């Protein structure tokens, strides 16, 4: 009987430790950080809707290490990502009007945030929509997207 109690107690402790470890990986985001990211996303969205791709891309890390994962490819680098946007959305009809919906903001580390949401493009040639996950990192005191999975 002591062995059974020991096994049950061990399982409870292991379960508690696992739950504690999981909770420590993803924590609630600091409200100031969330507002900073939302503000940048809104400015970026407005640039998109005006056809200003360079302005739209200001939320991204201007580095060759930026990673953009699309439906069929992975692009490395800020300049390559910008070029892909310009190629894929050459006219106002293709670009449409962008809107976002944000589902989750999770602080992964003091300098790293995961944002999950969806986008919608209202377009005369047919609407487009999908989901995204963005990894934001504080670099030189500024929050920038380092990975975009759309």
C-alpha positions, 0 to 999 in steps of 0.5 A: 500500500505504501508503494501505491501512495508513493507512486501516486504522490510521485505522479502528482509531483511530476504533473505539477512540475510539468504544468509549472514548466509549461506555464513558465515558457509562455507568459502574459505579455506586458501591456506596454509591449502589446500596445507598442506592437499594435501601434506598429501593426496599425501604422504598417497596415495604413502604409499597405493600404496606401501602397507604401510597401517600404513603410509597411516593411518598417515593422520588420527587422532590416536584416538578411536574417529576417525569415518570411514563410509563405504558403509555398516558400521561405524567404530570407532577408528584408530586401527579398521579402520587400521584393516579393511583396511588390511582385505579388501585389503589383497593383491596387487591385491586387493589394486591396485593403488590409485588415488584421485580427489579433488572437494571441499575444504571448511573451516568450522571453523578456525580448521575444513575443509571439503574435498570432492572428489573421489578415483579410484583404478586401479586393475587387479581384477577389478577397484573400485571407489567412492566418499568421504567426509573428515572432517579435524581438526587441533589437536595439530597444525597438520591437521588430518582426524577425519571423513571419509565417503567413 
